Amino acid sequence: MGFTEKQEALVNSSWELFKQNPSYSVLFYTIILKKAPAAKGMFSFLKDSAEVVDSPKLQAHAEKVFGMVHDSAIQLRASGEVVLGDVTLGAIHIQKGVIDPHFVVVKEALLDTIKEASGEKWSEELSTAWEIAYEGLASAIKKAMN
């Protein structure tokens, strides 16, 4: 069974909730660094600060990550596959030293952040929709890294 219309709608609605509050971007990176402190140096906007500090670069990067997962949901519903809009993502991830465990950390942080953003609308179905969309994006990035 492919990505359903309902799953796409769940991702769309929670994406809108995420975008409404900039503090979710800070939460996202705080969770990443709690799970993988060594990843701090991979983010230019974090490497020189003692803790996660809100900034335009942090906001832009978080919105890009969540936006790409959102776009992946749309692509999965439309065609059953994810095609990267930015062909340089593979090279960028290689340059930053990203390896498979990092994708797991980002997925967990993304799901925790969406859970917080969704509040009472959170459900296992919503989590699964984001997880499938993220896995589609992660697979496309990993493919571009090879």
C-alpha angles and dihedrals in degrees: 000000000000131000106299133225089244092053090051090050091050091052091045095051095046091045087059090051091050092052093052095068122046091197089075089069090057090047091052094056093040089058092046092053093044089055097038113016092176090064090073093092091056091071116067091204092055107035097083098044129082092225140006107295123185115247139155090257092052091048092048094049094047091048089049093051095047090041092054090051089049090050089049090057090053092048093047091052093046102041110001093244141074121236117189115241090201111054091191094068093092093053093045092052091048091049091051092050096245114174133179097275089057090061089055092051092050091048092052092047091047092051093046090050094048089048089055093044093048096050111174091003090067115117140157087254090056091047091050092050092053092043093053092046091048092048089052091053094043091051091051091050092047090050089052089051092060 
